């Protein structure tokens, strides 16, 4: 009886270990697990690009159709919509999700963060966007794959999702990071009516987390990422924002892995910058 118990214990332990998925997924890891029945691959590129070639059995969820509210580009879709999207993609609580995009991993990171908001922990961002490395290492297809539908049950983690009010109450208290390019941060450019940034915010562009290789993106190593954020203190919570919540999602993934207490302000600058009742810093023009 003791022997049987030990066998079952180690089998469960091995299953738990195998079920772990890295936050930044090496291509080699995906190649090794490509036939795992629990694996769900999500491609967030546009439909026409996806149709030209994608990882075999990938499910296409174009970012602007599935990862943002149709009325407010910067906001999360309704929970019922996300539940249906995840269910139709074949995702349940046992799934190992790998998501990838093109030459900007921010849209795939947006899906990663949404999965975390919905309480799904076994999700990772492929270290490279679609390109030569994927095509030479993984099975490629042009056929549409129809996954078996599931009944995904969200377990919303509100601790990593911040509102406009949350940010307003955190000004000059928590660390706030603006993930937009520098020209947006200093107020030279803006897609909102106002120009500048949220008071006390520091500028760490989402694009600093990756490089371009052969026309696609490649995430920097964790060693290089650690150096990038070495001056960022860990003694208080970090709230992330950008233009629409995509660059902030990539910063979320990286900083969470580096041990920071992070959350994303989903409204980001498109909400804050259009609300004239809220303070801003360094506006170049109104």
QUISUL-V90251 format. One record per pair of residues at least 24 apart in sequence whose C-alpha atoms are under 10 Angstrom apart, sorted by sequence separation. I is the first residue (numbers start at 1). J is the second residue. D is the distance in whole Angstrom. If there is no record, write none. Layout:
[[I:J:D] [I:J:D]]
//
This chain:
[[61:85:8] [96:120:9] [97:121:9] [98:122:9] [99:123:8] [100:124:9] [101:125:9] [104:128:9] [105:129:7] [176:200:7] [177:201:5] [178:202:6] [179:203:6] [180:204:7] [181:205:5] [204:228:9] [234:258:10] [236:260:8] [237:261:5] [238:262:5] [239:263:5] [240:264:5] [241:265:5] [242:266:9] [243:267:8] [244:268:6] [245:269:9] [61:86:10] [95:120:9] [96:121:9] [97:122:6] [98:123:6] [99:124:6] [100:125:6] [101:126:8] [103:128:8] [104:129:7] [105:130:10] [175:200:8] [176:201:5] [177:202:5] [178:203:5] [179:204:5] [180:205:5] [181:206:8] [204:229:8] [229:254:10] [234:259:8] [235:260:9] [236:261:7] [237:262:6] [238:263:6] [239:264:6] [240:265:6] [241:266:7] [242:267:9] [243:268:6] [244:269:7] [245:270:9] [93:119:9] [94:120:9] [95:121:9] [96:122:5] [97:123:5] [98:124:5] [99:125:5] [100:126:5] [102:128:8] [103:129:6] [104:130:10] [174:200:9] [175:201:7] [176:202:6] [177:203:6] [178:204:6] [179:205:4] [180:206:7] [181:207:8] [229:255:8] [234:260:6] [235:261:9] [236:262:9] [237:263:8] [238:264:9] [239:265:7] [240:266:9] [241:267:8] [242:268:5] [243:269:5] [244:270:6] [93:120:7] [94:121:10] [95:122:7] [96:123:6] [97:124:6] [98:125:6] [99:126:6] [100:127:8] [101:128:8] [102:129:4] [103:130:7] [171:198:8] [172:199:8] [173:200:9] [174:201:10] [175:202:8] [176:203:9] [177:204:6] [178:205:7] [179:206:5] [180:207:8] [181:208:9] [233:260:9] [234:261:8] [241:268:5] [242:269:6] [243:270:6] [244:271:8] [61:89:9] [92:120:9] [93:121:9] [94:122:8] [95:123:8] [96:124:8] [97:125:8] [98:126:6] [99:127:10] [100:128:7] [101:129:5] [102:130:5] [103:131:8] [171:199:7] [172:200:6] [177:205:9] [178:206:9] [179:207:8] [226:254:9] [230:258:10] [232:260:9] [234:262:10] [240:268:8] [241:269:7] [242:270:8] [243:271:9] [59:88:9] [60:89:9] [86:115:9] [91:120:9] [93:122:8] [97:126:10] [98:127:10] [100:129:6] [101:130:6] [102:131:8] [171:200:7] [172:201:9] [179:208:9] [225:254:8] [226:255:9] [229:258:9] [241:270:10] [243:272:10] [59:89:6] [99:129:9] [100:130:7] [101:131:10] [168:198:9] [171:201:9] [202:232:9] [225:255:9] [243:273:9] [58:89:9] [59:90:9] [167:198:9] [168:199:9] [226:257:10] [241:272:10] [82:114:9] [86:118:10] [120:152:10] [222:254:8] [225:257:10] [226:258:7] [82:115:9] [120:153:9] [225:258:8] [76:110:10] [118:152:10] [119:153:9] [120:154:8] [220:254:10] [83:118:9] [118:153:8] [119:154:6] [120:155:8] [206:241:10] [219:254:10] [222:257:9] [223:258:10] [82:118:9] [118:154:5] [119:155:5] [120:156:9] [204:240:10] [206:242:8] [222:258:8] [77:114:10] [117:154:9] [118:155:5] [119:156:5] [120:157:9] [205:242:8] [61:99:10] [63:101:9] [76:114:8] [116:154:10] [117:155:8] [118:156:4] [119:157:6] [201:239:9] [202:240:10] [204:242:10] [209:247:10] [62:101:9] [79:118:9] [115:154:9] [116:155:9] [117:156:5] [118:157:6] [119:158:9] [201:240:9] [203:242:10] [208:247:10] [58:98:9] [59:99:9] [67:107:8] [115:155:10] [116:156:8] [117:157:5] [118:158:9] [201:241:9] [206:246:8] [207:247:7] [210:250:10] [58:99:9] [67:108:10] [115:156:9] [116:157:7] [117:158:7] [206:247:5] [209:250:8] [58:100:10] [68:110:9] [114:156:10] [115:157:10] [116:158:10] [117:159:8] [205:247:7] [206:248:7] [208:250:10] [209:251:8] [63:106:10] [64:107:9] [67:110:7] [68:111:10] [114:157:10] [117:160:7] [198:241:9] [204:247:10] [205:248:8] [206:249:8] [207:250:9] [208:251:9] [63:107:6] [67:111:7] [116:160:8] [117:161:7] [197:241:10] [204:248:9] [206:250:6] [207:251:9] [55:100:10] [62:107:9] [63:108:8] [66:111:9] [116:161:10] [197:242:9] [205:250:10] [206:251:6] [209:254:8] [62:108:10] [114:160:10] [205:251:8] [206:252:9] [42:89:8] [61:108:10] [63:110:8] [67:114:8] [113:160:9] [114:161:9] [204:251:8] [41:89:9] [63:111:8] [113:161:9] [206:254:10] [40:89:8] [41:90:10] [40:90:7] [41:91:10] [61:111:9] [39:90:10] [40:91:7] [50:101:10] [192:243:9] [38:90:9] [39:91:9] [40:92:10] [50:102:10] [191:243:8] [38:91:9] [49:102:9] [190:243:9] [191:244:10] [38:92:9] [41:95:10] [38:93:10] [39:94:9] [40:95:6] [41:96:8] [42:97:7] [43:98:9] [44:99:7] [45:100:8] [46:101:9] [177:232:10] [38:94:6] [39:95:6] [40:96:6] [41:97:6] [42:98:6] [43:99:6] [44:100:7] [45:101:5] [46:102:10] [89:145:10] [90:146:9] [91:147:9] [37:94:10] [38:95:5] [39:96:5] [40:97:5] [41:98:5] [42:99:5] [43:100:5] [44:101:5] [45:102:7] [89:146:8] [90:147:5] [91:148:9] [92:149:9] [93:150:10] [175:232:9] [185:242:9] [37:95:8] [38:96:6] [39:97:6] [40:98:6] [41:99:6] [42:100:6] [43:101:6] [44:102:8] [45:103:10] [88:146:9] [89:147:6] [90:148:5] [91:149:8] [92:150:6] [93:151:9] [175:233:8] [184:242:9] [185:243:10] [36:95:10] [37:96:9] [38:97:8] [39:98:8] [40:99:8] [41:100:8] [42:101:9] [43:102:9] [45:104:10] [88:147:7] [89:148:8] [90:149:5] [91:150:6] [92:151:7] [93:152:7] [175:234:9] [184:243:9] [36:96:9] [87:147:10] [88:148:7] [89:149:7] [90:150:5] [91:151:8] [92:152:5] [93:153:8] [175:235:9] [44:105:10] [87:148:9] [88:149:5] [89:150:8] [90:151:8] [91:152:6] [92:153:7] [93:154:9] [174:235:9] [175:236:7] [176:237:9] [177:238:7] [178:239:9] [179:240:7] [180:241:8] [181:242:9] [45:107:8] [87:149:6] [88:150:7] [90:152:8] [91:153:9] [92:154:9] [174:236:6] [175:237:6] [176:238:6] [177:239:6] [178:240:6] [179:241:6] [180:242:5] [181:243:9] [33:96:10] [44:107:7] [45:108:9] [86:149:9] [87:150:5] [88:151:8] [89:152:10] [173:236:8] [174:237:5] [175:238:5] [176:239:5] [177:240:5] [178:241:5] [179:242:5] [180:243:6] [43:107:10] [44:108:6] [85:149:10] [86:150:8] [87:151:5] [88:152:9] [173:237:9] [174:238:6] [175:239:6] [176:240:6] [177:241:6] [178:242:5] [179:243:8] [180:244:9] [43:108:8] [44:109:10] [84:149:9] [86:151:8] [87:152:5] [173:238:10] [174:239:7] [175:240:9] [176:241:8] [177:242:8] [178:243:9] [179:244:10] [180:245:10] [42:108:8] [44:110:10] [84:150:9] [86:152:6] [87:153:8] [179:245:9] [180:246:10] [181:247:10] [44:111:8] [84:151:8] [85:152:9] [86:153:9] [170:237:9] [179:246:9] [180:247:7] [30:98:8] [43:111:10] [83:151:8] [84:152:8] [86:154:9] [170:238:10] [171:239:10] [179:247:6] [180:248:8] [42:111:9] [83:152:6] [84:153:10] [170:239:9] [178:247:9] [179:248:6] [42:112:10] [82:152:9] [83:153:7] [178:248:8] [179:249:9] [198:268:9] [83:154:7] [177:248:8] [179:250:9] [198:269:8] [82:154:9] [167:239:8] [179:251:7] [197:269:8] [25:98:7] [166:239:9] [167:240:10] [178:251:10] [196:269:9] [24:98:9] [25:99:9] [80:154:9] [167:241:10] [177:251:9] [195:269:9] [198:272:8] [19:94:8] [21:96:7] [23:98:9] [24:99:10] [25:100:10] [55:130:8] [79:154:8] [194:269:9] [197:272:9] [198:273:8] [19:95:9] [20:96:8] [21:97:8] [22:98:9] [54:130:8] [193:269:10] [194:270:9] [197:273:8] [19:96:7] [21:98:9] [53:130:9] [54:131:9] [79:156:9] [162:239:8] [192:269:7] [193:270:9] [196:273:8] [53:131:10] [161:239:9] [162:240:9] [191:269:8] [192:270:5] [193:271:10] [194:272:9] [195:273:7] [55:134:8] [160:239:9] [161:240:10] [162:241:10] [190:269:9] [191:270:7] [192:271:8] [193:272:10] [194:273:5] [195:274:10] [199:278:10] [201:280:10] [50:130:10] [54:134:9] [55:135:8] [133:213:9] [160:240:10] [190:270:9] [192:272:8] [193:273:6] [194:274:6] [198:278:9] [199:279:7] [200:280:9] [201:281:9] [54:135:8] [132:213:9] [133:214:9] [192:273:5] [193:274:5] [194:275:8] [198:279:7] [199:280:5] [200:281:8] [41:123:10] [53:135:9] [55:137:10] [56:138:8] [57:139:9] [58:140:9] [128:210:9] [131:213:9] [132:214:7] [134:216:10] [191:273:9] [192:274:6] [193:275:9] [194:276:8] [197:279:9] [198:280:5] [199:281:5] [39:122:10] [40:123:9] [41:124:10] [42:125:10] [55:138:7] [56:139:6] [57:140:9] [58:141:9] [127:210:9] [128:211:10] [129:212:9] [131:214:7] [132:215:8] [133:216:9] [190:273:8] [191:274:9] [192:275:9] [193:276:9] [196:279:10] [197:280:5] [198:281:6] [199:282:9] [39:123:10] [42:126:10] [45:129:10] [54:138:10] [55:139:6] [56:140:5] [57:141:8] [60:144:9] [128:212:9] [129:213:9] [131:215:7] [132:216:8] [185:269:10] [196:280:6] [197:281:5] [198:282:9] [41:126:10] [45:130:9] [54:139:8] [55:140:5] [56:141:5] [57:142:10] [58:143:10] [59:144:8] [60:145:9] [76:161:10] [128:213:9] [130:215:9] [131:216:6] [133:218:10] [184:269:10] [195:280:8] [196:281:6] [197:282:7] [43:129:10] [54:140:5] [55:141:6] [56:142:8] [57:143:8] [58:144:8] [59:145:7] [60:146:10] [129:215:9] [130:216:6] [131:217:9] [176:262:10] [194:280:8] [195:281:9] [196:282:5] [197:283:8] [43:130:9] [53:140:6] [54:141:6] [55:142:9] [56:143:8] [57:144:8] [58:145:7] [59:146:8] [129:216:5] [130:217:8] [175:262:9] [176:263:10] [177:264:10] [195:282:8] [196:283:4] [53:141:6] [54:142:6] [55:143:10] [56:144:9] [57:145:5] [58:146:9] [59:147:8] [128:216:7] [129:217:5] [130:218:10] [176:264:10] [195:283:5] [196:284:7] [23:112:9] [52:141:9] [53:142:5] [54:143:9] [56:145:8] [57:146:8] [58:147:9] [128:217:5] [129:218:7] [176:265:10] [179:268:10] [180:269:9] [194:283:7] [195:284:6] [196:285:9] [51:141:9] [52:142:6] [53:143:8] [54:144:9] [57:147:8] [127:217:8] [128:218:4] [129:219:9] [178:268:9] [194:284:9] [195:285:6] [196:286:10] [50:141:10] [51:142:6] [52:143:9] [127:218:6] [128:219:6] [178:269:9] [194:285:7] [195:286:7] [50:142:8] [51:143:7] [126:218:9] [127:219:5] [128:220:10] [160:252:9] [193:285:10] [194:286:6] [50:143:10] [51:144:8] [126:219:9] [127:220:8] [193:286:7] [50:144:9] [125:219:9] [127:221:9] [187:281:9] [188:282:10] [189:283:10] [186:281:8] [187:282:6] [188:283:8] [189:284:9] [30:126:8] [185:281:9] [186:282:6] [187:283:5] [188:284:6] [189:285:10] [29:126:9] [167:264:10] [185:282:9] [186:283:7] [187:284:5] [188:285:8] [23:121:9] [25:123:9] [26:124:10] [167:265:7] [185:283:9] [186:284:8] [187:285:8] [23:122:8] [24:123:9] [25:124:6] [26:125:9] [27:126:7] [166:265:8] [187:286:10] [21:121:9] [22:122:8] [23:123:7] [24:124:6] [25:125:6] [26:126:6] [27:127:7] [106:206:7] [165:265:10] [20:121:9] [21:122:6] [22:123:8] [23:124:4] [24:125:5] [25:126:5] [26:127:6] [27:128:8] [105:206:9] [106:207:8] [160:261:9] [161:262:9] [162:263:7] [163:264:9] [164:265:7] [167:268:10] [20:122:7] [21:123:6] [22:124:6] [23:125:6] [24:126:6] [25:127:5] [26:128:8] [104:206:10] [105:207:9] [159:261:10] [160:262:7] [161:263:6] [162:264:6] [163:265:6] [164:266:8] [19:122:8] [20:123:9] [21:124:6] [22:125:8] [23:126:8] [24:127:6] [25:128:9] [31:134:10] [104:207:8] [106:209:10] [159:262:9] [160:263:4] [161:264:5] [162:265:4] [163:266:7] [164:267:7] [20:124:10] [21:125:10] [22:126:9] [23:127:9] [24:128:9] [34:138:8] [105:209:9] [106:210:10] [159:263:7] [160:264:6] [161:265:6] [162:266:6] [163:267:7] [164:268:8] [168:272:10] [34:139:9] [105:210:8] [158:263:9] [159:264:9] [160:265:9] [161:266:7] [162:267:8] [163:268:9] [167:272:10] [27:133:8] [28:134:10] [31:137:7] [32:138:10] [104:210:9] [160:266:10] [161:267:10] [162:268:10] [27:134:7] [30:137:10] [31:138:6] [40:147:9] [103:210:10] [104:211:9] [164:271:8] [30:138:8] [31:139:9] [103:211:9] [104:212:9] [164:272:7] [171:279:10] [28:137:8] [103:212:7] [27:137:7] [28:138:9] [103:213:9] [168:278:8] [27:138:8] [103:214:9] [105:216:9] [106:217:10] [164:275:10] [168:279:9] [103:215:6] [104:216:7] [105:217:7] [102:215:9] [103:216:4] [104:217:6] [105:218:8] [102:216:6] [103:217:4] [104:218:9] [105:219:8] [164:278:9] [101:216:9] [102:217:7] [103:218:8] [104:219:10] [101:217:9] [102:218:10] [100:217:10] [125:250:9] [125:253:9] [124:253:9] [113:245:10] [113:246:9] [110:244:10] [110:245:7] [111:246:9] [113:248:9] [114:249:9] [109:245:10] [110:246:5] [113:249:6] [109:246:7] [110:247:8] [112:249:8] [113:250:8] [116:253:10] [107:245:9] [108:246:8] [109:247:8] [110:248:8] [111:249:8] [112:250:9] [106:245:9] [107:246:6] [109:248:9] [110:249:5] [111:250:10] [113:252:7] [106:246:5] [107:247:8] [109:249:5] [110:250:7] [112:252:10] [113:253:7] [105:246:9] [106:247:5] [108:249:9] [109:250:5] [112:253:8] [104:246:10] [105:247:9] [106:248:8] [107:249:8] [108:250:8] [109:251:9] [110:252:9] [104:247:9] [106:249:7] [107:250:8] [109:252:8] [110:253:9] [105:249:10] [106:250:6] [109:253:7] [105:250:7] [106:251:9] [109:254:10] [117:263:10] [117:264:10] [113:263:10] [113:264:9] [74:242:10] [74:243:8] [75:244:8] [76:245:9] [74:244:4] [75:245:8] [73:244:7] [74:245:6] [72:244:10] [73:245:9] [74:246:9] [68:244:9] [68:245:9] [68:246:10] [67:246:10] [63:246:10] [75:265:10] [76:266:7] [74:265:10] [75:266:6] [76:267:9] [74:266:7] [75:267:6] [26:219:10] [74:267:6] [75:268:9] [25:219:10] [73:267:9] [74:268:7] [24:219:8] [72:267:9] [74:269:9] [75:270:9] [24:220:10] [74:270:7] [75:271:9] [24:221:9] [73:270:8] [74:271:7] [24:222:9] [68:266:10] [72:270:9] [73:271:10] [72:271:9] [24:253:8] [23:253:7] [24:254:9] [23:254:8] [23:256:9] [24:257:9] [23:257:8] [22:257:10]]
//
